[in-house]
Amino acid sequence: MGANQSAAPKRMTCSSVSDLLSSLKRNGTTSENIVLAKMKFDKPIANLPVLPGVLKVSFLDSVIKNDSILQFNQWCPNVAELAFIRVKFSERAYENFTNGGNTLPTVKSLTFHFKYDMEGFGYFIQEMDEKLPSLENLALILVAADSDEYEPMWDDEQPYEPIYFKNLKKLSLIAFGDEGDRVFDYMDISNEKLEELSFTAMGFTKDNLKWIKCCEQLNKLTLGCPSLEGNDLKLLKGMKSLKELHLEIGSIEWTPKKMIEIMRNNGQLKLLSIECERNNKQLTFDDEFKKLFDALVQKRGDATIKVTFGSGKSMRQMTISEEGFDETTPLVEAESDDEEFYFETEDGSSSNDIDSDSSSEEEEENEH
């Protein structure tokens, strides 16, 4: 397939889990990636075919009441990536998965959409550390519990300890609301080997920025929030290994000189990339800025500042490097050619639709 062509995921439409099993047993799959979308697993699944070639399994907008589909050691023993996006677990299925005792030593990447209280989140981190001893890549999406009485569960007197996920190299965390204020201290996730970090929140507290600065091996940092002041990043000054800083923000009021200051504050920084939703037509790179940038390049060598405003037809992108200044409207990149099998219910109903039909079930469902 040509480099400029994109391939839609292969779909195998199934009206039930039994149809899914029949299709797998009859056809198997040559794909390394299986996506289970908008499905309901409420009964034990016997005789799942063994698929040693499957390396990634993702659950999207699904309901899991029975944990037999989660026995990955039995049906995809070489799985390296797991993803649970907007999945509703029954209490029993969730506890069996997290406390089941069977480790998954081949799994190196986990994506999990977690909707619960912060106390429960602490237990989740501890349990996943035991279940996934080889984990290197962790992506978490935290949603506050639906409670007017919700309060963060951390203790101000409890210091951060790098206890969990000692092999972690890449961490992605989305945490809006109060649960993001001291989330790194609360999780006790090890940052000793962390090389890449992506953190999206409503804002960045001193506690979180101090934790980020302590990531001594960090070479790529992505921060996302609605707005950001230039002084918010002063606490990151002097990160010796940081080579790339990516900022994804709603609006920016910085001057170009502030960008130069950020580059100076981190001597190894090679790329400062800013993606901003709102356009700022007043932002210009004048002759004074160009002199400051030239002096920066002469002192340290390669350096690039990239600023992007808006998206689509209104996108405005400016790139400043040792090669000069360039303002363009870039083309949209083609999608990946990676193949995957995509299983979904025939009627395309969402997990909310599925759940509404089972409101009389005795066992309560929780979205984690």
Secondary structure by P-SEA (a helix, b strand, c coil): ccccccccccccccccaaaaaaaaaaccccccbbbbcccccccccccccccccccbbbbcbbbbccccccccccccccccbbbbccccccaaaaaaaaccccccccccbbbbbccccaaaaaaaaaaaaaacccccbbbbbbbccccccccccccccccccccccccccbbbbbbccccccccccccccccccccbbbbbcccccaaaaaaaaacccccbbbbbcccccccccccccccccccbbbbbcccccccaaaaaaaaaacccccbbbbbbccccccccccaaaaaaaaaaaaaccbbbbbbbccccccbbbbbbcccbbbbbbccccccccbbbbbbbccccccaaaaaaaaccccbbbbcc
